[in-house]
Amino acid sequence: MSKLRSDFLWGGAVAAHQLEGGWQEGGKGVSVADVMTAGANGVERRITAGVVPGENYPNHEAIDFYHRYKSDIQLFKELGLKAFRTSIAWTRIFPNGDETTPNEAGLQFYDDLFDELLANGIEPVITLSHFEMPYHLVTEYGGWRDRRVVDFFVRFATTVFTRYKGKVHYWMTFNEINNQANTSGTFALFTNSGIQVGPGENAEALMYQAAHYETVASALAVQIGHQIDPANQIGAMIAMVPIYPASPKPEDIMKAERAMQARYWFADVQCNGRYPAWLRQYQADAGFDLDITLEDLNVLACGTVDYIGFSYYMSMAVQAAPDEPANYKYHEAGDVVENPTVERSEWGWQIDPVGLRYAMNWFKDRYDLPLFIVENGFGAIDDITPDHRVHDPYRVDYLRAHIEQMKLAVEVDGVDLIGYTPWGFIDLVSAGTGQMDKRYGVIYVDKNDAGEGTLDRYKKDSFYWYQNVIKTNGADLDNVVVPD
Ligand code: P53
C-alpha cells in the first residue's frame, strides 16, 4: 500500500516555449526564447539581436503543441495524468510586455487549453514565467534590472489570475528563480531575467538586483492571487541541486554550506519573507548599489508562498580552495568538483536519487511547507525502431530510482508532498541546449536536432511503465507491460 496522498498529483511537466511553437500565432510577441539558436551537447545556444533570418530557432515551432494540444491531451489522458504542468507564455497575453490591455486571442488559447484539460480530468499546474519574458522588455528596459518590469509582471499575473479563476488552482511564479545564482554563463541571467551583461557591468550585482525585483513581483503576485481567489495555491519554483562537501574537511563543509546559502537564499526570501543575514552582509561588503526599499521588505514579508515547487535532476559537490576567502564566496563554475560516488548522464549531469530524498528533508526542515516535485527526469538519446517502438529502460531506471526515494521521504520521513510531474514527459526542446535529441519523454516526438521529422507522437516503453505507476498510485514501480 502506497502512503502517498490519495489525491496525489501524478503528472507531467513542460513549458510553453519548449512545446507550443506557433511563435507568431494569435498575436504572440517575440520572447527571449525566440532569439535563442539551437546549440548542441557542449555547445552553448547563441542569443541573437532579435530574430535574424537564416538562423535556426528551435522554439519557433517546437513540437507544435499550439495546434495539436487536443490530440496530445487524449494521449495524456490515456497515460492517466492527473496534473499537467505548463506555463503561460507572457508574450501571448502581453506581446511586448508593457501594454495596458491584454491580447484576447492569447487569453482565449489558454482558456481553451485549460477547458480541454479539465474536461479530461487533468488539473492544470501553471508557471507564470518560465524562461520566456517578452523580448521587448529586454531591448527597452534591460530586462529585470528595471523596476518598471515589476509592474508589468504584476499586470500580467493579475490578468491571468482573474481570467482563469476557478480553472487553475496551482500556480508558481518564476521558474527556477535561483538558476541565475550561477552568473558565470550568459545563459541563466538571460533566460531568467532577460539580462545581457554589458561591458564594465558586474553580472553579480545585476543578478542580485533582478532577483530582488523578481521576489518582490512574486510576493505581490502571491498577495493578489490570494485576493482574487483564496483557493489559489501559489508556490515558489526552485532548481534544487544539493551541493555536498567533497570531503569531511571542515572547510569543505563550510564551502558547501555557503554554496547552499548562495543557491537557496531565493527560497529563504520567498518562503520566510525576509533576506538571510549573511546575504545582506555580503551585498554590503561587496559594495553593490542595490535598490532594495523598506516598502519592498514589507511586500516580501506579506507575500510568502503556499508551497515549494522544485526541480530535481542532479547533485553537485564543492571543495574549498587552499586560500578560500573569509566570505567563502561561491563560484559555481569554479568550485564544483566531480563526485566520484555517482554516475553521470551523457550531458554530465550527476545522477543521484538519494539526493532527492535529502533535498526533500532539507526543504522540510528549513521551511516546513508542502512540497511539489514539478520536474525530474533523464535526458537521453533514444533510438526509434522501424515499427515506432522506443525501448528506454534507462529512463525507467532513472525515474523508478527517484520515485523510490520520493516515497521514502514521504513514508519514512513524513514529508508532505502534493505531487510529482516528471519533466518533458512528451519530448520537447531542451532549454539548455535547444536540442530535440536530448529527450526526456515517455511520449516520443518525431523531430530531430536539425528540425526534421513528421512531429508524429509515439508511446515509448516508459509510457506503459508510468501508466501503471499512476494507476497503482506508486505502489508498483516494476511492471513494464508493453502491448504487442
Ligand atoms: P534541459 C539547468 C539545470 C537544471 C535545470 O533542462 C535546468 C537547467 C537549465 O537548462 O532547467 C530546467 O532542457 C528547466 C526546464 C529544462 C529542464 O530543466 O537543459 O526548468 O525548462 O528544460 C531540463 O535538459
Boltz pocket constraint, residues with backbone or C-beta under 6 A from the ligand:
constraints:
  - pocket:
      binder: B
      contacts: [[A, 15], [A, 18], [A, 131], [A, 175], [A, 176], [A, 239], [A, 311], [A, 313], [A, 375], [A, 379], [A, 423], [A, 429], [A, 430], [A, 431], [A, 432], [A, 433], [A, 438]]
      max_distance: 6.0
